[in-house]
Amino acid sequence: MKDLIRDFSLSALVAGLIATLISYAGPLVIIFQAAKSAGLPDAAVSSWVWAISIGSGVLGILLSLRYKVPLVIAWSAPGSALLVALLPGIGLNEAVGAYLVSSLIIFLVGISGAFDRVVGKLPPAISAAMLAGILFSFGTQLFVSLQAKPALVLAMFVAYLLGKRLAPRYAVALVLLVGCAMAIGGGELNASALVIGLATPQWITPEFSVHALLNIALPLVVVALTGQFVPGIAVLRNDGYQTPARPLIASSALGTLLLAPFGCHGLNLAAITAAICTGREAHEDPARRYVAGVVGGVAYLLLGLFGATLVSLFSAFPRELIAALAGLALFGAIGGALAGAMGVPEDREAALITFLVTVSGMSFLGLSAAFWGLIFGLAAHLLLVRRRAGQPEARAVRA
């Protein structure tokens, strides 16, 4: 606790809060879409929100304090998107059984160390390019939002530039204050949408079926490992953190195992929101950025307790404010990832392929663009590096 108090900073506080805010502003909406498509009762939805929030908060706090790294844990956004289409045809009890099986598989992958060995062999340029592709759309959405709310977004953009010039550590905090002030002052805060309500846990007895295991459990494993943990580890490595993946994967899977009977479909290492906490905007000293992970965890706990209030809060502010805030908060992460991707001349083409595939948003065989970006990039890396490495040898033989 003494270390936490000593290392505390306003910039880390703001980074943690913004990371949590963005987690709820987008991925939570997908969960409500999945619940609506499946016709789940309000009590089950409330329990779902409670479970993923409490799990993310507790794990984020404990892991950040344990490793002194800004570790942000969140629910699986790709997994949530899968459930929009899959839940209507599968009962909630069977779905919970599938959650348990998928988390058990991920736990075994984590403790085996196989993930560490695979990720350790990834070329840094390829990982950075994949990260840049994932974050790229958040940067462009900042300017797309100008169409609907030009005054609000421009004010936030100017605030960011002035903050970077005068007080770089507090630039994002200034953006948040200006955005909220503009929204409230311009009458764009829908106060009537605000309600007070607690989220309550509800036990859901798991049931197991081959149908649910094949259609929910296995896809959740694939998207968690390829769409969440791979880019999540890439974020940490990109900012110089070498925390092993094994305890992060195993802890997240264990948390899901415990909370699945309350509706938790999957907890994993965050990527997009984590980039806000691992960069220089959180603190100039990398050793003090872990405070952002702790703050984010506390915010998850508090917001998770007030499920209905939470949803109404995000609906009260204009969505353009959230989009602009996310884009500006990720500027540093996007720039760093692009620099890392293009910084190795021999890997530049492979990194470019990875970036373009990832940013395309394509989906093939049910797997995300981030996964295919990694596959295409690695294939290009292997072909190009082998060819170039073999050329001098070939010339020597002919000579």
C-alpha positions in Angstrom: 0.0 0.0 0.0 2.9 2.4 0.8 4.3 1.8 -2.7 0.9 2.5 -4.3 0.5 5.8 -2.4 4.1 6.8 -3.3 3.7 6.0 -7.0 0.2 7.5 -7.3 -0.2 10.2 -9.9 -3.1 12.2 -11.5 -2.1 11.0 -15.0 -2.3 7.4 -14.0 -5.6 8.0 -12.3 -7.1 9.5 -15.4 -5.6 6.8 -17.7 -7.2 4.1 -15.5 -10.6 5.8 -15.5 -10.6 6.4 -19.2 -9.6 2.8 -20.0 -12.6 1.6 -17.9 -14.9 4.2 -19.4 -14.0 3.0 -22.9 -14.5 -0.7 -21.9 -18.1 0.0 -20.9 -18.8 2.5 -23.7 -18.4 -0.1 -26.5 -18.1 -3.8 -25.5 -20.9 -3.6 -22.9 -23.3 -2.6 -25.7 -22.5 -5.9 -27.5 -23.4 -7.8 -24.3 -26.8 -6.1 -24.2 -27.3 -6.9 -27.9 -26.5 -10.6 -27.2 -28.8 -10.6 -24.2 -31.6 -9.0 -26.2 -31.2 -11.5 -29.1 -31.4 -14.4 -26.7 -34.4 -12.9 -24.9 -32.6 -13.1 -21.5 -34.5 -11.8 -18.4 -33.3 -8.6 -16.8 -32.0 -10.5 -13.7 -29.7 -12.6 -15.9 -28.4 -9.6 -17.7 -27.8 -7.8 -14.5 -25.9 -10.8 -13.1 -23.8 -11.0 -16.4 -22.8 -7.3 -16.0 -22.0 -7.9 -12.3 -19.8 -11.0 -13.0 -17.7 -9.5 -15.8 -17.2 -6.3 -13.9 -16.2 -7.8 -10.6 -13.9 -10.3 -12.3 -12.2 -7.7 -14.3 -11.8 -5.4 -11.3 -10.4 -8.0 -8.9 -8.0 -9.5 -11.4 -6.8 -6.1 -12.6 -6.0 -4.9 -9.1 -4.3 -8.1 -7.9 -2.2 -8.6 -11.1 -1.2 -5.0 -11.4 0.0 -5.0 -7.7 1.7 -8.3 -8.1 3.7 -7.6 -11.2 3.9 -3.7 -10.9 2.7 -3.5 -14.4 -0.5 -1.8 -15.7 -2.5 -5.0 -16.4 -6.0 -4.3 -17.6 -8.4 -7.3 -17.5 -11.7 -7.1 -19.4 -14.4 -9.3 -20.8 -13.9 -10.8 -24.3 -15.4 -8.4 -26.8 -15.0 -10.8 -29.8 -16.6 -13.5 -27.6 -19.5 -11.1 -26.9 -20.0 -10.6 -30.6 -20.0 -14.4 -31.2 -22.8 -14.7 -28.6 -25.1 -12.3 -30.4 -25.6 -15.0 -33.1 -25.1 -18.1 -31.0 -27.1 -17.6 -27.8 -30.6 -17.5 -29.4 -30.2 -21.2 -30.4 -28.7 -22.4 -27.2 -30.1 -22.3 -23.7 -28.5 -20.1 -21.0 -27.7 -23.1 -18.8 -25.9 -24.8 -21.7 -24.1 -21.6 -22.5 -22.8 -21.4 -19.0 -21.6 -25.0 -19.3 -19.7 -24.0 -22.5 -18.2 -21.0 -20.6 -16.8 -23.4 -18.0 -15.3 -25.7 -20.6 -13.7 -22.9 -22.6 -12.2 -21.3 -19.5 -10.8 -24.7 -18.5 -9.1 -25.1 -21.9 -7.6 -21.6 -21.7 -6.4 -22.3 -18.2 -4.6 -25.4 -19.4 -3.0 -23.5 -22.3 -1.9 -20.8 -19.8 -0.2 -23.1 -17.2 1.4 -25.2 -19.9 3.5 -22.3 -21.0 2.7 -23.0 -24.7 1.4 -19.5 -25.3 4.6 -17.9 -23.9 6.7 -20.0 -26.3 4.6 -19.1 -29.3 4.4 -15.4 -28.6 8.1 -15.2 -27.7 8.9 -16.2 -31.3 6.7 -13.5 -32.9 8.8 -10.9 -34.7 8.3 -7.6 -32.8 7.5 -5.7 -36.1 4.6 -8.1 -36.8 3.2 -7.8 -33.3 3.5 -4.0 -33.5 1.8 -3.9 -36.9 -1.1 -6.0 -35.6 -1.5 -3.7 -32.6 -1.5 -0.6 -34.9 -4.2 -2.2 -37.1 -6.4 -2.9 -34.1 -6.1 0.6 -32.8 -6.2 2.4 -36.1 -10.0 2.6 -36.4 -10.2 4.3 -33.0 -8.0 7.1 -34.3 -10.0 7.5 -37.5 -13.3 7.5 -35.6 -12.2 10.7 -33.9 -12.3 12.6 -37.2 -15.4 10.7 -38.4 -17.3 12.0 -35.3 -16.6 15.6 -36.5 -19.5 15.2 -38.9 -22.1 15.0 -36.2 -20.5 17.1 -33.4 -17.9 19.4 -34.9 -17.8 21.9 -32.0 -17.5 19.2 -29.4 -14.8 17.2 -31.2 -12.8 20.2 -32.3 -12.7 21.5 -28.8 -11.5 18.2 -27.5 -8.9 18.0 -30.3 -7.5 21.5 -29.5 -7.5 20.7 -25.8 -5.4 17.6 -26.6 -2.8 19.6 -28.6 -2.6 22.3 -26.0 -2.2 19.7 -23.3 0.6 17.9 -25.2 2.4 21.3 -25.6 2.0 22.6 -22.1 1.5 19.5 -19.8 1.8 16.2 -21.8 1.0 14.0 -18.8 -2.3 15.7 -18.3 -3.4 16.1 -21.9 -6.0 13.3 -21.8 -7.4 14.6 -18.5 -7.8 18.0 -20.1 -9.6 16.4 -23.0 -12.0 14.6 -20.7 -12.8 17.8 -18.8 -13.3 19.9 -21.9 -15.5 17.2 -23.5 -17.8 16.9 -20.4 -18.0 20.6 -20.0 -18.9 21.1 -23.7 -21.5 18.4 -23.5 -23.1 19.7 -20.3 -22.8 23.4 -21.4 -24.3 22.6 -24.8 -27.3 20.8 -23.3 -26.2 17.5 -24.9 -26.3 15.6 -21.6 -29.5 13.6 -21.4 -30.1 13.9 -17.7 -33.5 12.2 -17.9 -31.7 9.0 -19.0 -29.9 8.7 -15.6 -31.2 6.1 -13.2 -30.0 4.5 -10.0 -29.9 0.7 -9.8 -27.7 -2.1 -8.4 -26.6 -5.1 -10.4 -27.3 -8.4 -8.5 -25.6 -11.8 -9.0 -27.9 -14.7 -10.0 -26.7 -18.4 -10.0 -27.2 -20.2 -13.3 -26.8 -24.0 -13.0 -24.5 -25.2 -15.9 -25.6 -27.9 -18.3 -23.3 -29.6 -20.8 -24.1 -30.6 -24.4 -21.9 -31.4 -27.4 -23.8 -28.8 -29.4 -22.9 -26.0 -27.0 -19.3 -27.1 -26.7 -18.7 -27.1 -30.4 -20.6 -23.9 -31.1 -19.7 -21.8 -28.1 -16.8 -23.3 -26.1 -14.3 -23.8 -29.0 -15.0 -20.5 -30.7 -14.6 -18.7 -27.4 -11.2 -20.3 -26.9 -10.0 -19.3 -30.4 -11.1 -15.7 -30.2 -9.8 -15.3 -26.6 -6.3 -16.6 -27.5 -5.9 -15.0 -30.9 -8.1 -11.9 -30.7 -7.4 -10.9 -27.1 -4.4 -12.4 -25.5 -2.1 -12.1 -28.5 -2.7 -8.3 -29.0 -2.8 -7.9 -25.3 0.7 -9.3 -24.9 1.7 -7.2 -27.9 0.6 -4.1 -26.1 2.8 -4.9 -23.1 5.8 -5.9 -25.1 5.5 -2.7 -27.3 5.8 -0.6 -24.1 8.7 -2.6 -22.8 6.9 -4.9 -20.2 8.2 -8.5 -20.3 5.6 -9.9 -17.9 5.2 -13.6 -18.7 1.9 -14.5 -20.4 1.4 -17.8 -18.4 0.1 -16.3 -15.1 -2.0 -13.7 -16.9 -3.8 -16.3 -19.0 -4.2 -18.8 -16.2 -5.5 -16.1 -13.7 -8.0 -14.8 -16.3 -9.3 -18.3 -17.0 -9.5 -19.2 -13.4 -11.6 -16.0 -12.8 -13.9 -17.0 -15.6 -14.3 -20.5 -14.1 -15.4 -19.0 -10.8 -17.8 -16.5 -12.3 -19.2 -18.4 -15.2 -22.2 -19.7 -13.2 -23.2 -16.0 -12.7 -23.1 -15.3 -16.5 -19.4 -14.4 -17.1 -18.5 -15.6 -20.6 -14.8 -14.8 -20.6 -12.2 -12.6 -18.9 -8.9 -11.9 -20.7 -6.1 -9.4 -21.1 -7.3 -6.2 -22.6 -5.6 -4.7 -25.6 -7.1 -1.5 -26.8 -7.9 -0.1 -23.3 -4.6 -1.5 -21.9 -2.7 0.7 -24.4 -4.0 3.8 -22.6 -2.5 2.6 -19.4 0.8 1.2 -20.6 1.9 4.3 -22.6 3.7 7.6 -21.5 0.3 9.3 -21.1 -0.2 7.3 -17.9 3.2 8.3 -16.5 6.7 9.1 -17.8 8.1 6.4 -15.5 7.1 2.9 -16.7 7.6 1.6 -13.2 4.8 3.8 -11.9 2.2 3.1 -14.6 0.8 0.1 -12.7 -1.2 2.6 -10.7 -3.4 3.0 -13.8 -4.2 -0.7 -13.8 -5.1 -0.6 -10.1 -7.4 2.5 -10.6 -9.0 0.8 -13.6 -9.7 -2.3 -11.4 -11.3 -0.2 -8.6 -13.4 1.6 -11.2 -14.6 -1.8 -12.6 -15.7 -2.8 -9.1 -17.6 0.3 -8.4 -19.3 0.5 -11.8 -20.1 -3.2 -11.7 -22.1 -2.8 -8.6 -24.3 -0.2 -10.2 -25.2 -2.0 -13.5 -28.4 0.0 -14.4 -26.8 3.3 -13.4 -23.7 2.5 -15.5 -25.7 1.9 -18.6 -27.7 5.1 -18.2 -24.6 7.1 -17.7 -23.1 6.1 -21.0 -26.4 6.7 -22.8 -26.6 10.2 -21.2 -23.4 11.5 -22.9 -23.2 11.8 -26.7 -21.4 8.9 -28.3 -19.2 11.3 -30.3 -17.6 12.3 -26.9 -16.7 8.7 -26.2 -15.3 8.2 -29.7 -13.2 11.3 -29.6 -11.9 10.5 -26.1 -10.9 7.0 -27.2 -9.1 8.2 -30.3 -7.2 10.9 -28.6 -6.2 8.7 -25.6 -4.8 6.2 -28.1 -2.8 8.6 -30.2 0.5 7.7 -28.5 -0.2 4.0 -28.6 -1.0 4.1 -32.4 2.1 6.2 -33.1 4.4 3.9 -31.1 3.0 0.8 -32.8 3.4 2.2 -36.2 7.0 3.2 -35.5 7.7 -0.3 -34.2 6.1 -1.9 -37.2 8.0 0.1 -39.7 11.3 0.4 -37.8 12.8 -2.9 -39.0 13.6 -2.6 -42.7 13.8 -6.3 -43.5 10.3 -6.8 -41.9 8.7 -3.7 -43.3 6.7 -5.5 -46.0 5.5 -8.2 -43.7 4.5 -5.6 -41.1 2.7 -3.6 -43.8 0.7 -6.8 -44.8 -0.1 -7.5 -41.2 -1.3 -3.9 -40.7 -3.5 -3.8 -43.8 -5.2 -7.1 -43.1 -5.8 -6.2 -39.5 -7.2 -2.7 -40.3 -9.4 -4.1 -43.0 -11.8 -5.6 -40.4 -12.2 -8.8 -42.5 -13.6 -12.0 -41.0 -13.0 -15.4 -42.5 -13.9 -18.8 -41.1 -15.3 -17.1 -38.1 -11.9 -15.7 -37.1 -11.1 -12.0 -36.6 -9.0 -9.7 -38.8 -6.3 -9.5 -36.1 -5.8 -13.3 -36.3 -5.6 -13.3 -40.1 -3.3 -10.2 -40.0 -1.0 -12.2 -37.8 -1.1 -15.3 -40.1 -0.6 -13.3 -43.3 2.2 -11.3 -41.7 4.0 -14.3 -40.4 3.8 -16.1 -43.8 5.2 -13.0 -45.5 8.0 -12.8 -42.9 9.0 -16.4 -43.3 9.0 -16.2 -47.1 10.8 -12.9 -47.4 13.4 -13.4 -44.6 14.3 -16.9 -45.8 14.7 -15.6 -49.4 16.9 -12.7 -48.3 18.9 -14.8 -45.9 19.5 -17.4 -48.5 20.7 -15.0 -51.2 24.2 -14.3 -49.9 24.7 -18.1 -49.4 23.6 -18.8 -52.9 25.9 -16.2 -54.3 28.8 -17.6 -52.3 28.2 -21.1 -53.7 28.2 -19.9 -57.3 31.4 -18.0 -56.7 
